[in-house]
Amino acid sequence: MTRTILILGTNAGQADLIRHMKDIGWRVIGCAPGKGEPGQAFCDVVEHVDIVDLDALEAVARRHAVNLVYSISSDVAIRSVVALSERLGLPHFYDSAFIGLLDDKAALRAFLAEHGLSPVPFRKVSDTEGLSDWTHFPCMVKPTDAQGQRGVQRIDRPEDLAQAVERAIPLSRSRQAIVEGFLDGIEVSCNVLVCGGQTRIRVLSERLVHGPSAPGVPRGHLIPAVHVPMPAREEALELVDAIIAALGHRDGVLYFQMIMTPEGPRVVEIAPRLDGCHMWRLIRASHDIDLLARAVDCLTGIPVPTAETPPTGGDRPMELMFQQMPPGQPFDPAAFPVPADALYHEYRYAAGEDVRAVNGTLEVVGYYVRAMS
């Protein structure tokens, strides 16, 4: 009997999951309020429902008698995935309280501080009062619970802090912002799968970002983290292991973003989902480990190999690089040729299609994976 999955979101990130579920024989119901997203072409059915409307989602799930609800690459979607699965009694990673902890940047900072992990000065604010005694500059201002880089600003002068907070607060669902010390250093990521209470996959990578014109926006990823010395890579993985232990070795996927500061690795954020950068393709190219497939296996009760935590060096250095342009302009594939040595390449837009605003600065229109030159 064919099993049915409801996937929340149909963008390019979700398209990876949609295609995988189709490949392993599942019927896929895609759910998104808008039309024309790339993942919709691979769905059996598309329901145009807001993915934060739990009542509407429940009606869709019951109508299609779904066996599973899941999503990748989206903090907004994963909240609904867990809440809806709890309602329906379906398998899921984590619970809503755990999702809430990782979703709130200030709550996560407080949790890490409580456990003596990744110390960073921070303050959670709902207005601009009480900022006069903040002395850590430069600093970062962020909405506490917005996805991606929306509203994220670096502040170097005290006189600019209040305005930055005023810009960040409306972008937060909770109408709050976090002010935290600026972390300077090479950015790294770690993709993790915990299954059966054991860390099965743990892969460190280097995260390449744009400069001040697009702060925090990634331009690509490298495996291994080639610009990070080996002892520092090991220290980053030790921090990941300590945080996983503090969180209780819960089954599920985690995506860590960290910065290698002179004082050691410091966490930027932890997401309870697969990343939105197609990192599973880079991991598969570098280490022949399919993180996406393993995550689905764990979620659906299929045995997962005991451990696939490759060495931090990596046998085949690989890169995943984004092709990017500002939003609001028509996409021209001729401006973004496919590298001749690409192991994988994908465009996110058809020729002439207007590029949608996601982070509002530089949007991904394509990406490729290849061996590093």
DRENTIDREN-223829 format. One record per residue (C-alpha): residue number from 1; residue in one letter; x, y, z negated. Coordinates in pm, 1 decimal. Each point is the difference from the previous one (the first is absolute). Layout:
N
   n res       px       py       pz
 NUM   a        X        Y        Z
...
//
This chain:
373
   n res       px       py       pz
   1   m      0.0      0.0      0.0
   2   t    137.3    338.2    103.2
   3   r     75.5    230.1   -289.9
   4   t    -72.9    373.0     16.6
   5   i    206.8    290.3   -131.6
   6   l   -110.2    359.3    -41.7
   7   i    296.2    230.6     65.2
   8   l    -34.2    355.6   -124.3
   9   g    152.1    235.9    251.1
  10   t     80.5    -54.5    366.3
  11   n    301.2    225.0     55.1
  12   a    338.2   -113.4    133.6
  13   g    108.5   -139.1   -336.5
  14   q   -315.9   -205.0    -39.3
  15   a     34.1   -122.5    357.7
  16   d    294.3   -213.2   -115.6
  17   l   -223.0   -172.5   -254.9
  18   i   -293.1    -28.2    239.7
  19   r    212.0   -172.8    263.9
  20   h    155.3   -234.3   -254.8
  21   m   -339.5   -107.4   -133.6
  22   k   -124.4    -60.8    353.1
  23   d    313.6   -202.8     76.3
  24   i    -66.2   -233.4   -295.0
  25   g   -361.5    -52.5     99.2
  26   w   -199.7    242.5   -213.7
  27   r   -298.7    204.0    116.8
  28   v     80.3    368.0    -61.7
  29   i   -244.2    272.9    -93.5
  30   g    174.3    334.6     22.5
  31   c   -138.0    291.6   -194.5
  32   a     72.8    368.6     66.8
  33   p   -215.5    313.1     21.6
  34   g    146.6    115.3    331.5
  35   k     27.7   -151.3    343.5
  36   g    295.5    -66.3    227.1
  37   e    264.9   -107.5   -251.4
  38   p    248.6   -253.2    142.4
  39   g    -97.8   -289.9   -225.6
  40   q   -360.6      3.4    114.8
  41   a     87.7   -161.2    332.1
  42   f    101.0   -319.5   -182.6
  43   c   -301.8    -31.6   -232.9
  44   d   -295.5   -231.2     56.4
  45   v   -230.1    265.0   -144.2
  46   v     59.1    362.6    -98.7
  47   e   -220.1    160.0   -265.0
  48   h     13.7    379.0    -11.6
  49   v    -23.9     45.1   -375.6
  50   d    199.1    224.0   -231.6
  51   i    255.3   -220.8   -174.4
  52   v    -51.9    177.2   -333.6
  53   d   -377.1    -63.6     -3.2
  54   l    -13.4   -318.2   -207.8
  55   d   -376.2    -47.3     32.0
  56   a     14.3     19.3    378.1
  57   l    303.2   -228.7      5.8
  58   e   -177.0   -253.1   -219.7
  59   a   -293.9     -3.9    239.0
  60   v    236.6    -64.7    293.3
  61   a    183.4   -273.6   -188.6
  62   r   -320.6   -179.5    -95.5
  63   r   -147.7     31.6    347.7
  64   h    304.6   -168.4    152.9
  65   a     47.0   -245.9   -290.5
  66   v    368.2     87.4    -23.8
  67   n    246.4   -227.8   -177.6
  68   l    265.1    264.3    -57.4
  69   v     48.0    376.4     -7.9
  70   y    344.9    143.1     57.5
  71   s    202.3    291.2    135.2
  72   i    361.4    107.0     37.4
  73   s    182.5    332.6     34.2
  74   s   -269.9    213.1   -168.4
  75   d    -35.2    102.6   -363.6
  76   v   -356.9    114.0     65.1
  77   a    -96.5   -332.5    155.0
  78   i    165.7   -217.7   -263.1
  79   r   -204.0    164.9   -276.2
  80   s   -319.5    -96.2    180.7
  81   v    135.5   -348.3     81.5
  82   v     50.8    -78.8   -367.2
  83   a   -319.4    163.5   -124.8
  84   l   -212.2   -172.8    266.0
  85   s    167.9   -336.8    -57.7
  86   e    -70.2     34.2   -371.4
  87   r   -366.7     64.2     79.2
  88   l    -24.2   -298.2    232.6
  89   g    214.7   -242.6   -197.9
  90   l    245.1    -43.8    288.2
  91   p    376.3    -66.4    -27.0
  92   h    210.0    312.3    -44.0
  93   f    334.5    125.4   -124.4
  94   y      1.6    209.1   -318.8
  95   d   -301.8    171.2   -155.0
  96   s   -142.9    351.1     10.3
  97   a    177.2    108.0   -318.9
  98   f    337.9   -104.2    143.1
  99   i    -75.0    175.4    329.8
 100   g    -89.5    312.4   -196.7
 101   l    331.6     -6.5   -184.2
 102   l    208.4    -11.1    317.7
 103   d   -230.2    241.4    180.0
 104   d     53.2    276.1   -259.6
 105   k    355.1    132.0     36.7
 106   a     -3.5    153.4   -347.1
 107   a   -137.0   -316.4   -163.2
 108   l    272.1   -203.7    170.3
 109   r    267.7    243.2   -119.7
 110   a   -135.5    -32.6   -355.4
 111   f     -2.7   -381.0     23.6
 112   l    359.8    -10.3    120.4
 113   a    109.4    242.2   -272.0
 114   e   -172.9   -213.1   -263.5
 115   h    205.0   -300.2    113.0
 116   g    325.4    192.8     31.8
 117   l     12.5    -39.5    377.2
 118   s     87.4    253.8    269.2
 119   p     -4.8    314.7   -219.4
 120   v   -114.3    313.1    185.6
 121   p   -130.1    325.0   -158.8
 122   f   -363.0     58.8     97.6
 123   r   -318.4    180.1    -91.1
 124   k   -361.2    -63.6    103.2
 125   v   -200.7    319.5     56.3
 126   s   -354.4     92.0     98.1
 127   d     69.7    373.3     35.8
 128   t    292.7    240.7     -3.4
 129   e    -18.9     76.7   -372.3
 130   g    290.3   -113.8   -213.6
 131   l    260.5    -16.0    275.2
 132   s    214.3    283.4   -136.4
 133   d    214.0   -237.2   -207.3
 134   w     74.5   -238.3    289.6
 135   t    375.6     27.4     50.8
 136   h     89.4   -287.1    232.7
 137   f     86.2    148.2    338.4
 138   p      1.4   -103.8    271.0
 139   c   -315.5   -203.1    -57.6
 140   m   -272.4   -173.8    197.8
 141   v   -370.6     79.9    -11.4
 142   k   -244.7   -269.3    111.9
 143   p   -371.3    -77.8    -24.1
 144   t    -25.0   -273.2   -261.5
 145   d   -194.0   -240.6    220.1
 146   a     26.6     97.6    366.0
 147   q    146.9   -240.3    254.4
 148   g    307.1     67.3    207.9
 149   q    170.9    337.7      1.6
 150   r   -307.8    223.7    -10.1
 151   g     53.2    289.2   -239.3
 152   v    354.2   -104.9    -92.3
 153   q    231.1    299.7    -38.7
 154   r    350.8     65.0   -125.5
 155   i     25.3    309.8   -218.7
 156   d    332.5    171.3    -65.4
 157   r   -112.7    319.1   -177.6
 158   p   -224.6     43.5   -305.5
 159   e   -197.6    273.5    174.7
 160   d   -118.3   -248.4    268.4
 161   l   -123.2   -269.7   -238.7
 162   a   -352.9    123.9    -71.3
 163   q    -85.2     43.4    368.0
 164   a    120.9   -351.8     77.4
 165   v   -215.5   -143.0   -279.0
 166   e   -299.9    192.6    132.3
 167   r     56.2   -156.4    344.0
 168   a     41.3   -352.2   -136.6
 169   i   -298.2    -16.9   -236.3
 170   p   -276.0     14.0    268.4
 171   l    163.2   -294.7    179.7
 172   s    -37.8   -222.7   -306.4
 173   r   -319.9   -196.2    -60.3
 174   s     42.6     64.9   -372.3
 175   r     80.4    369.0     62.8
 176   q    335.6    -35.8   -170.4
 177   a    363.8     36.3     99.6
 178   i    329.5   -126.9   -133.2
 179   v    313.4    207.8    -33.8
 180   e    312.4   -213.4    -25.7
 181   g    374.2     35.0     18.9
 182   f    148.5     -4.7    348.1
 183   l    186.5   -321.7     76.7
 184   d    299.9     37.0    226.6
 185   g    158.4   -291.7    181.1
 186   i    -48.9   -269.5    261.0
 187   e   -354.1   -137.4     14.6
 188   v    -59.7   -373.3    -19.3
 189   s   -305.6   -221.4      1.7
 190   c    -68.3   -347.1   -131.2
 191   n   -275.0   -228.3    126.2
 192   v   -105.7   -262.3   -253.7
 193   l   -233.9   -298.0    -11.3
 194   v    -78.3   -158.7   -335.8
 195   c   -193.6   -327.3     22.8
 196   g    -69.5   -248.4   -276.5
 197   g    160.1    242.1   -244.7
 198   q    335.5    -20.8    180.2
 199   t    173.8    244.0    230.9
 200   r     -1.2   -181.0    334.1
 201   i    113.7    279.5    233.9
 202   r    206.3    307.0    -89.7
 203   v    169.6    193.7    280.7
 204   l    186.6    328.7    -38.6
 205   s     21.0    244.4    290.3
 206   e    118.7    352.8     66.7
 207   r   -262.6    263.5     71.3
 208   l    102.7    271.3    246.8
 209   v   -184.2    330.5    -42.8
 210   h    -22.6    330.9    180.3
 211   g    145.9    317.7   -144.1
 212   p   -167.6    297.6   -170.7
 213   s   -235.1     63.7    294.0
 214   a   -180.9   -328.7    -73.3
 215   p     93.1    -94.1   -359.0
 216   g    -42.1   -367.4    -78.5
 217   v   -130.1    -93.9    345.0
 218   p    180.0   -318.9    108.7
 219   r    176.7    -21.6    334.0
 220   g    105.2   -362.7    -35.6
 221   h    126.5   -285.1   -216.9
 222   l    318.3   -207.3    -11.2
 223   i     71.0   -350.6   -127.5
 224   p    236.4    -20.1   -177.6
 225   a     24.9    337.8   -177.6
 226   v    320.9     69.3    187.1
 227   h     81.2    335.3   -162.6
 228   v    -44.0   -129.1   -355.3
 229   p    298.8   -172.3   -167.5
 230   m    -57.9   -362.2    -94.3
 231   p      9.0     58.4   -380.4
 232   a   -267.1    268.1     36.9
 233   r   -216.9   -236.6    208.1
 234   e     23.6   -256.9   -280.0
 235   e    -90.7    267.3   -255.7
 236   a   -309.0     92.2    203.6
 237   l   -111.1   -363.7      9.2
 238   e     57.2    -31.1   -375.3
 239   l   -230.3    298.8    -51.7
 240   v   -263.5   -162.3    224.8
 241   d     22.3   -322.7   -200.0
 242   a    -32.3    188.1   -329.9
 243   i   -308.7    185.6    120.7
 244   i   -161.3   -320.0    130.3
 245   a     56.1   -153.3   -344.1
 246   a   -145.4    306.8   -175.4
 247   l   -305.4    -22.3    225.4
 248   g    -50.4   -362.9   -100.8
 249   h    112.1   -195.5    309.8
 250   r   -345.3     40.5    154.1
 251   d    -60.8   -172.3    331.9
 252   g     -4.1    233.8    296.6
 253   v    206.9    219.8    226.5
 254   l    181.2    312.4   -115.8
 255   y    176.4    268.9    198.5
 256   f    261.8    193.2   -197.6
 257   q    142.6    331.4    116.9
 258   m    316.3    107.1   -184.6
 259   i    280.3    254.2     22.4
 260   m    358.4    -88.0    -81.9
 261   t     95.2    292.4   -223.9
 262   p    342.8     50.1   -164.3
 263   e   -164.0   -124.0   -322.4
 264   g   -125.3   -316.3    166.1
 265   p   -311.8   -106.2    192.8
 266   r   -319.1    188.9    -78.4
 267   v   -351.3    -96.8    107.7
 268   v   -191.7    239.7    222.0
 269   e   -314.3   -211.6     16.4
 270   i   -124.6   -357.6     -4.2
 271   a   -287.2   -107.6    223.9
 272   p   -206.6   -317.6    -63.9
 273   r     -6.0    -91.7    367.6
 274   l    209.8    -61.4    305.9
 275   d    161.3    320.0    125.6
 276   g   -137.5    203.3    288.1
 277   c    318.8    -17.3    206.7
 278   h    -24.7   -353.1    143.2
 279   m    293.8   -103.0   -218.0
 280   w   -104.1   -363.3     21.8
 281   r    119.3      5.0    362.1
 282   l    342.8    131.1   -103.4
 283   i     25.8   -256.6   -278.8
 284   r    -94.5   -276.8    240.7
 285   a    259.9    117.2    254.5
 286   s    274.4     29.7   -261.0
 287   h    -72.7   -297.4   -226.7
 288   d   -249.5   -218.7    187.6
 289   i   -250.2     45.2   -285.3
 290   d   -360.5     93.4     86.3
 291   l   -114.5    211.3   -295.3
 292   l   -344.6     63.5    149.1
 293   a    -67.0   -370.3     54.0
 294   r    134.2    -92.3   -345.1
 295   a   -221.8    261.2   -165.8
 296   v   -309.4   -134.8    173.9
 297   d    100.6   -354.9    -92.4
 298   c     33.1     94.0   -366.6
 299   l   -331.6    183.5      2.3
 300   t   -181.1   -296.0    157.9
 301   g    160.0   -271.0   -215.0
 302   i    246.3   -141.6    252.7
 303   p    330.3   -101.4   -165.1
 304   v    280.5    252.9     39.0
 305   p    369.5   -102.4     -0.2
 306   t    158.5     21.4   -342.3
 307   a    228.6    292.1     80.4
 308   e     98.6    195.0    309.2
 309   t    204.9    280.7   -149.5
 310   p    282.3     52.8    250.2
 311   p    336.8    148.7    -92.3
 312   t     24.5    378.5     -7.0
 313   g    254.8     -3.7    279.8
 314   g   -209.2   -153.8    275.6
 315   d    136.2   -221.8    275.5
 316   r   -147.8    196.8    288.8
 317   p     -9.0    378.3    -58.3
 318   m   -321.2    131.5    154.0
 319   e   -182.5    328.7     36.0
 320   l   -364.9     96.0     33.5
 321   m    -23.7    348.2    150.0
 322   f   -305.0    218.0     55.6
 323   q    -79.6    200.6    310.4
 324   q   -166.1    318.1   -127.1
 325   m   -155.2    326.7    114.7
 326   p   -216.9    277.5   -147.4
 327   p   -376.4    -61.3    -11.9
 328   g   -258.3    165.5    221.6
 329   q    180.2    -62.4    328.8
 330   p    -60.2   -264.7    269.1
 331   f    227.8   -302.0    -15.9
 332   d    235.5    -59.3    293.0
 333   p    172.7   -339.7    -16.1
 334   a    262.1    119.6    248.9
 335   a    135.1    226.1   -275.4
 336   f     55.3   -304.8   -221.9
 337   p    160.2   -273.9    210.2
 338   v     26.3   -354.9   -127.1
 339   p    361.5    -78.1    -97.4
 340   a    146.3   -264.6    228.8
 341   d    123.3   -204.2   -297.4
 342   a   -318.6     18.7   -205.3
 343   l   -107.6   -327.1   -157.9
 344   y   -346.1    148.1    -47.9
 345   h   -164.5    322.1    112.5
 346   e   -349.0    138.1    -34.0
 347   y   -172.3    324.8     93.7
 348   r   -278.6    121.4   -227.7
 349   y   -167.3    214.3    266.0
 350   a   -105.0    -30.3    361.2
 351   a    133.0    248.4    252.3
 352   g   -183.9    331.9    -27.3
 353   e   -156.4    -78.8   -336.1
 354   d     24.8    281.7   -254.2
 355   v    224.5    -78.4   -295.2
 356   r   -197.3      4.5   -324.8
 357   a    118.2    179.6   -312.9
 358   v     95.3   -238.5   -282.7
 359   n    280.9    174.8   -185.1
 360   g    -52.7    310.3    214.4
 361   t    366.0     42.9     90.6
 362   l    148.1   -281.6    205.8
 363   e   -227.4   -288.9     89.8
 364   v    107.7   -347.2    106.4
 365   v    -90.4    -64.4    363.7
 366   g    210.7   -314.0     36.8
 367   y    268.4   -207.6   -163.4
 368   y    259.3   -262.0     80.6
 369   v    214.6   -260.3   -173.1
 370   r    349.8    -81.4    121.0
 371   a    346.7   -102.2   -115.1
 372   m    202.7    291.4   -129.7
 373   s    263.8    130.1    237.9
//
